[in-house]
Amino acid sequence: MNAFASLGKTVKDVDLVFFRGTKDELKAACKGGSLADTDEKIMVTVIQNKGSKEEEIRYIEAKAGCNVRQLLTDNGINVYQSVTRWTNCKGKQLCGTCIVNIVDGAGNTNRK
């Protein structure tokens, strides 16, 4: 296995940070960049009210690496249930009330 980073022999302390993502995403993060800096586009398929008479399918083009919750709310799609629509943390990852089910492609996402 090839290392993509190494430490000098004088290093005494190391902080470990666990990262969930691909090796390329980790390399980009270590260099201060992001794979989201590319112009690659993806298509997000949204099925609202699945199984009901009001079922609606929408297709939204988005930049690769975008925040799915923000993409949905920017396009007028409600990701909250009941009163959490008004009592949520606005995407700061504090409350866990937004609900997005990813059926296909979840391996290319993180939980945040």
N, C-alpha and C positions, 0 to 999 in steps of 0.2 A: 504494500500500500504506500502510495506517495503522500508525503506531508505537504500541505500548502502553507504551513506556518511553522516557524521554529523559534525557540527561545535561546538567548545567549546563556553561556555557562555561569554568568554572574547573577542570574535571576534567582531570588530566594523565595519570593511570595508570588502566588498565582491565584487570581480570582476566577472561579469557574462560573460560566453563564451558560445555561442550557438553552439551545436554540432549536426551534422546530421549523424546518424548512429544508430545502435542497442544499447541496454542497455549493452550487453556484450562487444561491441566495446568501449563504453565509459568507462566501468570498466577497460578494458585493457589499454586504453590511460591514465587513472588516475594513474595506477600503473607503468607507463613508458614503457609499452609493446605494443603489437599490436597483433590482431588476425592473421595478415599476417605472424607472426612468426611460424605458424604451417606448416606442410608439406603437407597439403591438396592440391590436384590438381583439377583444373577445366578444362573443354574443351570449348574453344572459337571457335564459328563457324563464319567465315568471308565470306560474299558474295560480291564479287567484280563485278562491272559492271552489277548490277542486271537488268534483263529484256533485255539485249542486247545479240547479238550473241557471244560476248566475256565473257559472264557470267562465273565466276569461283567460286567454293566453296572450302574453305580451312579450315582445322581443326587444331587448335593450342592448345597444352596442356600448361597450365600455373599454377603458384602457386596462390592459393587463396589470394586475397588482392593485387594482382599486379596492376600496373598502365597500363590500357588498351592501352592508346596512346603509351606508351613506348614499350609494347609488340608488337603492330602492326608495329611500325617503325623498331624495332629490327628484325622483320621477313620480311622486305622489302615491307610492305604495306603502300602506300601513304595515309595519312590522311588529306592532304591539297589540296586546289583547286588553280589552276592557279599559279600566281607569289608568293602566300603565301608559296609555297614550299620552297622558298629561303628567304622570309622576315618575318619569324615567330619568336616567342620567345623561341623556343626549349623546349616547355613543362613547362615553368615557370608560366603559368596561367595568362599571361599579355595581350595577343592579341585576343584570342577567334577565331583563324583561323583554328584550327584543327577540323575536323568533324568526329564524331563517333556516329552512330545511334545504340542504343541498343534496340533491339526489344523485347527480352525476358530476364528476370532476372534483369531489371533495379532497382528493389527494393533492390537489394543487393549491389548497387553501390552508390557512391556519385558523385556530379557534377564536382569534381576536376579532 
